[in-house]
Amino acid sequence: MNNFHTPVLLKEVIEYLEVQLGKKYIDATMGGGGHGFEILRRGGVVLGIDCDQEAIDYVKEKLKDQSSKIKANKDLILVKGNFRDIDEIARLNGFEKVSGILFDLGVSSYQLETPGRGFSFQKEGPLDMRMDKDLGVRAADLINALSKKELYELFTKMGEERNAWAISSSIVRARRVKKIETTRELASIIEKIGGATSAFAKASADKRVFQALRIAVNDELSSLQEALLKTIDLLDKNGRIAVISFHSLEDRIVKDSFKKFQKQGLGTILTKKPIIAGNSEVQGNIRARSAKLRVFSARG
């Protein structure tokens, strides 16, 4: 877990949040702590939330290596939870009004690189994909239980996969012979579909199907919509919401939510177009290639 996650657009996030000494901030997706620790280094007080207990444990260990200026339960409060409950978590921890809230969405580098978590089609592991291991439904449960039509709708809506019907048909045929239980078993079924002829096309189809399953298992889109609605009441005057998304479904929710807030007179969108990573950052961290940052400022 030495390299849990490399934060994307770190410089841009910190600049937009305008971190000030002693002010309170919520990192709703603490992950490896990259953004949160930078806020701490600049004198902010952070409530770090993550639904993945392994992320919480990693940050606790990382705290031991930090300067004594950062103190657990004083400068940084860590809470295991889903950010859809951000209002309740904030209230219980004294963060009813904050200067900034950050969401760094999607899957972490650690989750992708750990075969046992089942997030990557490139690594053999159980079809799990639960960010919170306390959740009851795994990706394997969906793959082996949903009807062909339900799988088609899932891959189309959550993965925007063009060959969704053919993939769904192949999955149903394969599971009649044997339950599909591992990441590579599923990936091999997807890669045999006629519409995916090149290695790139096959990998793209894998990525979209795995994305759809991950979103469904963790109910990511509904959680994001719920959380964003609750952030406005948590922001102090001129407080800011910064959201980093990694695919069009997330980005659309953020864009539409911010537009609605602005139309209601709740504040101003600071990013007319999403901020993207520069070439140098992408070269050092390929995950940054698809990152989009949008920022909203509450009314003063």
N, C-alpha and C positions, 0 to 999 in steps of 0.2 A: 504493500500500500504506500510505498514511498512517493509515487507520482499519482496520487488519487485523481487529480484533475487539473488541467491547465486553464486558468480563467481566460475567456475571450473578451476582447474589447475592454480590457481593464482600465487603460488610460482614459478612454472615452466615458466609461461609466462613472469613474471618480470625478471627472470634470463636470459632468452633467449633474451629479448629485450635490456638488458644491459642499463637500464634507466640512463641517465646522466643529471646533473643539467643544466637547461636552454635549453635543446634540445627539438625539436618538435616531437610530436607523434599523430597519428590519431587512435582513437578508433571508428572503423566503425560501431560498434553495441553497442552503449553506454549502453543500457538496464538500469539496476539499478545502474550503475556506479562503480561496484566493481573493475574491472580492471583499469578503468580510474582514479579513486580516488587514487589507489595505485601508479600509475605513477605520479600523482600530488604530493603525499606525498614524493616521492623521488626526487622532483625538476623538473620534466618534465612539459612541456607545452602541453596541450591536446586540440585537436579538436574532440569533441564528436558528432557522427552522429547517428541518429536513425529515422526510418520511423514511429515509434509509438509515437504520441504526448503525451500519458500518461507516457511514459518512460522519455521524455524530461521534463515534468512537475514534475515528481518524483525527478529527479536529481536536478532541480532548488530548490525544497524544501530541499533536502538533503544538498545542498550548504550552506543553512542558519545555519545548525548545525555543519559545519566544521570550522576548525581553520581559523582565519582571514588571514592566509598566503595564502589561496586559494581564488582568486578573480575572479569572473565571468567576462568574456570579456577580461581578461588579462592572467590568468593561464589556464582558461577553456573557450572555445567557444563551445556553443551548437547549433546544426543545425538540424532541422527536414528535413529529406531527405532520399532517397534510396542510398545505397552505390554503386549502379551501376553508379551513377554520382559522384563518389569520386574525380575524377580529377577536375571537375568544382567546386565542393564544396570546395576543397582544395585551388584552385586558388583564389576564391572569398574571402577566409579568411586568405590569407597569409601563407598557408602551402604547397607551391609549392615543397619544398624539406624537407623531414622529416627523422628522425632517426629510426622510427619504425611505423608499421601499424598492428593493431590487428583486427581480425574478430572472434567473438564468435557467431557462427551460430545457427540457430534453434529458437525455441520458448522459451520465458522466463517463469520462475516459476509463475510470476504474471499473464501472459496471460493464462497459463494453469489453474490456480486456480480461475480465474474470469469467472463464468458461462456465463455472457453476451457476452464474446468474442467468445465463441463457438469453442474453440480449443480442449477441452477435451471430450472424449466419456463417461467419468465417471460422468460428471456433466450436468444436464439438462439446456439447453440454446439454443438460436437461432443458426442455422447453418451459422455462419459468417466466422470466420477464417481470416479476413483481419488484417494484422499487421498495415497497414496504412488505417485508416477508410475513407480516401478520395478515395480509390479504388472503382470502380463501381461494380465489380463482387464478389458475396459472394459464399461460398460453396453450399448453398441451390440452387443458380442459376445453378450451374454445375450439381448437383444431379438431378434436375428436368428438365433440358433441353438437356443434352447430350444423344446421342443414346446409345443403349446397347453396341455396338462395341466401341464407344468412351469411355464409362465408363470402359470397359474391358482394353483398351489400357492405360488409365490413371492409373488404379489400378495396372496394370502389370509393367509399366515403372517407375512410381513414387513411388509405394508402394511395388513393388516386391512381390505382393500377389498371392499365388498359386491358390486360389479359386476365382480369379477375375471374371471369366465368370459366375459362380453360383451367386456370390454377385451382379453382374451387372443385371442378369436376375431377381433376387428378388427385386432389387430396381425399375426396370421398372414395374414389376407387382404391387408393392405397390403404386407407384405414380399414377397409373391409377385410383385407388380408392380415394386417397387423396395425396395432395402435401406433400413432406417430408420437414419439416421446422425446426425440432429441433435435437439436438445432440443425445438424447436418442432414438428418433424415428429411426434414421439411425442406431445407435448401435444395437438396437433390431432386425433389419432386418439382419444385418451382423451375429449376434449371433445365428440366427436360421439356418444358413447354415450347411448342414450335415457334411461337412469336418471339422468343428470345434466342436469337441466333449467335450473337457475338458474346464474348466473355463479359464485356461491359454491360450489354443488355441483360444478361442473366443476373449479374450483380445488382443492377438497378432494380430488377423485379424482386430479388431477395430483399433488398433494402426497403422497398415499399410495403411488401407483405409483413416483414418483421416490424416495421413502424406501425402499421395498422394494428397488429396484435398487441404491441406494447401500449399504444394509446388506449385500447379497449380494456386491457387488464388493469391499468392504473387509472382509468376514467379521467384521462389527462385534460381533455378539452372542457368538460363540464367543470372540473376543478378550477381551471384557469378562469373561466367565465365567472364563476362564483367568487373567486378570490379578488378579481379586479373590481367587481361591484363593491366589495367591502373595503377596498383600499382608500377610497375617497374620504370616508369618515375618519380614517386614521391619520390623515395628513394634516400637519400644522399649516399655517398660512405660508404660501409659497413652497410648501413641501413638494417633493418630486417622486414620481413613479418611473422607474427604468425597467424595461423588459427586453431581454434578449431571447429571440425565438430562432428556431432552426428549420422550420418548414412552413409552407404556405398556410396550413390550417391554423397553426398557432398565430402566425403573423396577422392573419385576417381578423381573428378575434381581438387581438391587441389594437389593431388599427381602428376597427369598428367601435370598440369600447371607448377609446380616446376621443373619437369623433363625437360620440354620444355625450361624453362628459363635457366637451367644449360647447356643444350645441345647448346643453343645459345650463351653461354659464358657470360651470364648476372650476374652470381654469383654462389653460392654454396648452396646445400641442407644441412642443419645442422642436420636434424633428418633422419637418414637412415631408421629408423622405427618410426612410430608415438609414441609420449609420451602418456601414459595412466595414469589414476589416481590410486593411491595406495589404499590399503584396508581401511585405516583409513578415507580417504576422501570419499570413496564410502559409508562407514557406516554412515557418517554424512550428505551426500548429494547424494541420490540415482541417481540423474540425471548425476552425474559424471561417472557412470558406463560405459556409451557408448561414452564418450568424447575421442577424439583423437586430439592431437596437432602436427602440422607440422610447421617447421620453415625454412625460406629461407633467405640467406644473400646476399645482392647485392655486386657486384664486388667493390673492394677497389681502 
